[in-house]
Amino acid sequence: MDFEVNYDVAVVGGGIAGVAAALQAARSGKKTVLVEKTILLGGLATTGLVYIYLPLCDGNGRQVIFGISEELIRRSIQYGPGDIPENWQQGKNAREEERFRCIFSPASFMLALDEAVQEAGIDVWFDTLVCGAEVNGNRLTGAVVENESGRGVIHAKRFVDASGSSILARRAGVPCLDANNYLSIWSLEYRQDADPEGRNLSRGVTMCFGGAWANGETSMTDQELARVGLTREILRSGPYRGISGEKVSEFVLHTRNCLREHYRTNYESGKYDRKSNFPLKLPAMPQFRKIYCIKGEYVLKDNEHATFFEDSIGLLADWRKAGFVWEIPYRTLYPENRLGGLLAAGRCSAASGDAWEVTRVIPSAAMTGQVAGLAASLSIEKGVEPPDLDVRLLQSELRKLGFPIHLADVGL
Ligand SMILES: Cc1cc2nc3c(=O)[nH]c(=O)nc-3n(C[C@H](O)[C@H](O)[C@H](O)COP(=O)(O)OP(=O)(O)OC[C@H]3O[C@@H](n4cnc5c(N)ncnc54)[C@H](O)[C@@H]3O)c2cc1C
């Protein structure tokens, strides 16, 4: 090894979950490092050009997500366009139809995230890939990293895997769950007549939803599909599972082939030409929705919205269905095999099917990230492993941070 360093808390992945975890750990007084393989913070939300901060409210005018998730929605528009509905800005519950969400410019949000982590005194290691784990007995003791300085080990008392793909957990031998993905691409484009009421960022610049091709459903004709190397059968069989180099390349190239087809079609129709409509920025990470999450001591399942969990650590809103609110058990944040030293956050926390749709999005990633950062800190202070942390202590500290813990806390 070329280097070895020691921290209280090491967070793997500088996406929304990782930033939230690192902010909370650092604000709890822990020496914290945030390791990110790119040179940008925000993960899929920014580098991946996802630009909608989904709702912190239940769709019936009731806020259910608080804490760093709320702080980050406000920071997301600090250096750029985007609006939070007026009622929510004043901290009052909004009219039902206006959900507490906003559209942001990914670049603006990246600048704000940089500022947040620097203010908190977090050591950020950009351009550093976590590629292995050091396990002693039933404890994770190190993350093996590689960067231009060589290969080294980050030792820490606690690790938070916020990599979006549970890389550290998998390298440490933790069983994980995966899922199918469907083909879609979101990118940033110039369009002369960009709809000012739509997903417009500034004059002419708009967010482009190139299209989603789930279960073979597409508006593209067989001929158009053939032109981009796809068939209805490929779409139907849901091949986008697995993250080998080959699989990632297949997925990414298919999405970009579809985007080229989108522009060819626009130009052929005569509605636009290459000067009035063209791509400005493509996502710099694969837009997989689900990769691997840990197999937690509890795996949140379909239809468990409105379910009481004794060990709930907060609430999540369902972005698709008004009135669907989920309690999130603490047991989804650590592995079923109770490996010491490790917590998971964001899309790495344990969920399946429909429940994963709820836990994987931006406000949810911030919420579970903050809880993982707090649980990491408290478990160090109490000298216990994360699975043995007194959940009532965690709940009481979360309440001090403004978290509702159970549905009843928000009148549900
Ligand atoms: C097409 C698409 C559209 C979406 N639309 C929305 C939407 O409109 N609104 C919404 O709220 N959510 C949306 N989502 C989901 C949401 O963007 C993500 O699920 C969420 O941002 C995930 O956050 P995360 O922090 O858990 O993971 P990620 O964003 O994946 O962050 C993980 C970070 O870890 C880093 N990393 C990974 N491996 C390593 C390693 N080995 N070493 C070091 N660093 C590593 C990555 O570079 C990344 O920065 C969408 C997702 C997709 C794919």
The ligand as an SDF file (V2000), in Angstrom:
LIG
                    3D

 53 58  0  0  0  0  0  0  0  0999 V2000
  -32.9820    8.4910  -15.2770 C   0  0  0  0  0  0  0  0  0  0  0  0
  -33.2160    8.7840  -13.8150 C   0  0  0  0  0  0  0  0  0  0  0  0
  -34.1300    9.7570  -13.4670 C   0  0  0  0  0  0  0  0  0  0  0  0
  -34.3320   10.0580  -12.1180 C   0  0  0  0  0  0  0  0  0  0  0  0
  -35.2090   11.0520  -11.7940 N   0  0  0  0  0  0  0  0  0  0  0  0
  -35.2840   11.4940  -10.5170 C   0  0  0  0  0  0  0  0  0  0  0  0
  -36.0140   12.6700  -10.2080 C   0  0  0  0  0  0  0  0  0  0  0  0
  -36.6190   13.2940  -11.0720 O   0  0  0  0  0  0  0  0  0  0  0  0
  -35.9970   13.0960   -8.9200 N   0  0  0  0  0  0  0  0  0  0  0  0
  -35.3750   12.3990   -7.9120 C   0  0  0  0  0  0  0  0  0  0  0  0
  -35.4540   12.8200   -6.7490 O   0  0  0  0  0  0  0  0  0  0  0  0
  -34.6960   11.2740   -8.1860 N   0  0  0  0  0  0  0  0  0  0  0  0
  -34.5940   10.8250   -9.4670 C   0  0  0  0  0  0  0  0  0  0  0  0
  -33.8200    9.7410   -9.7770 N   0  0  0  0  0  0  0  0  0  0  0  0
  -33.1430    9.0170   -8.6890 C   0  0  0  0  0  0  0  0  0  0  0  0
  -32.0450    9.8060   -8.0120 C   0  0  0  0  0  0  0  0  0  0  0  0
  -31.4180   10.7080   -8.8550 O   0  0  0  0  0  0  0  0  0  0  0  0
  -30.9540    8.9090   -7.4480 C   0  0  0  0  0  0  0  0  0  0  0  0
  -31.4420    7.6640   -7.0950 O   0  0  0  0  0  0  0  0  0  0  0  0
  -30.3260    9.5590   -6.2260 C   0  0  0  0  0  0  0  0  0  0  0  0
  -29.7690   10.7980   -6.6130 O   0  0  0  0  0  0  0  0  0  0  0  0
  -29.3090    8.5840   -5.6620 C   0  0  0  0  0  0  0  0  0  0  0  0
  -28.5010    9.1920   -4.7180 O   0  0  0  0  0  0  0  0  0  0  0  0
  -27.3680    8.3510   -3.9630 P   0  0  0  0  0  0  0  0  0  0  0  0
  -26.5600    9.3430   -3.2300 O   0  0  0  0  0  0  0  0  0  0  0  0
  -27.9950    7.2250   -3.2120 O   0  0  0  0  0  0  0  0  0  0  0  0
  -26.4960    7.6290   -5.0970 O   0  0  0  0  0  0  0  0  0  0  0  0
  -25.6790    8.2000   -6.3250 P   0  0  0  0  0  0  0  0  0  0  0  0
  -26.2560    9.4310   -6.8590 O   0  0  0  0  0  0  0  0  0  0  0  0
  -25.4880    7.0360   -7.2320 O   0  0  0  0  0  0  0  0  0  0  0  0
  -24.2760    8.5970   -5.6920 O   0  0  0  0  0  0  0  0  0  0  0  0
  -23.2300    7.6950   -5.5310 C   0  0  0  0  0  0  0  0  0  0  0  0
  -21.9000    8.4180   -5.6410 C   0  0  0  0  0  0  0  0  0  0  0  0
  -20.8790    7.4710   -5.3530 O   0  0  0  0  0  0  0  0  0  0  0  0
  -19.8380    7.5940   -6.2960 C   0  0  0  0  0  0  0  0  0  0  0  0
  -19.1940    6.2910   -6.3850 N   0  0  0  0  0  0  0  0  0  0  0  0
  -19.7270    5.1650   -6.8920 C   0  0  0  0  0  0  0  0  0  0  0  0
  -18.8400    4.1560   -6.8080 N   0  0  0  0  0  0  0  0  0  0  0  0
  -17.7400    4.6640   -6.2210 C   0  0  0  0  0  0  0  0  0  0  0  0
  -16.4780    4.1030   -5.8760 C   0  0  0  0  0  0  0  0  0  0  0  0
  -16.1880    2.8310   -6.1260 N   0  0  0  0  0  0  0  0  0  0  0  0
  -15.5540    4.9050   -5.3070 N   0  0  0  0  0  0  0  0  0  0  0  0
  -15.8350    6.2280   -5.0610 C   0  0  0  0  0  0  0  0  0  0  0  0
  -17.0120    6.8000   -5.3780 N   0  0  0  0  0  0  0  0  0  0  0  0
  -17.9570    6.0260   -5.9490 C   0  0  0  0  0  0  0  0  0  0  0  0
  -20.5410    8.0310   -7.5670 C   0  0  0  0  0  0  0  0  0  0  0  0
  -19.6540    8.6710   -8.4610 O   0  0  0  0  0  0  0  0  0  0  0  0
  -21.6240    8.9620   -7.0220 C   0  0  0  0  0  0  0  0  0  0  0  0
  -21.1750   10.2810   -6.9260 O   0  0  0  0  0  0  0  0  0  0  0  0
  -33.6260    9.3630  -11.1230 C   0  0  0  0  0  0  0  0  0  0  0  0
  -32.7040    8.3750  -11.4700 C   0  0  0  0  0  0  0  0  0  0  0  0
  -32.5140    8.0840  -12.8330 C   0  0  0  0  0  0  0  0  0  0  0  0
  -31.5180    7.0290  -13.2010 C   0  0  0  0  0  0  0  0  0  0  0  0
  1  2  1  0
  2  3  1  0
  2 52  2  0
  3  4  2  0
  4  5  1  0
  4 50  1  0
  5  6  2  0
  6  7  1  0
  6 13  1  0
  7  8  2  0
  7  9  1  0
  9 10  1  0
 10 11  2  0
 10 12  1  0
 12 13  2  0
 13 14  1  0
 14 15  1  0
 14 50  1  0
 15 16  1  0
 16 17  1  0
 16 18  1  0
 18 19  1  0
 18 20  1  0
 20 21  1  0
 20 22  1  0
 22 23  1  0
 23 24  1  0
 24 25  2  0
 24 26  1  0
 24 27  1  0
 27 28  1  0
 28 29  2  0
 28 30  1  0
 28 31  1  0
 31 32  1  0
 32 33  1  0
 33 34  1  0
 33 48  1  0
 34 35  1  0
 35 36  1  0
 35 46  1  0
 36 37  1  0
 36 45  1  0
 37 38  2  0
 38 39  1  0
 39 40  1  0
 39 45  2  0
 40 41  1  0
 40 42  2  0
 42 43  1  0
 43 44  2  0
 44 45  1  0
 46 47  1  0
 46 48  1  0
 48 49  1  0
 50 51  2  0
 51 52  1  0
 52 53  1  0
M  END
$$$$
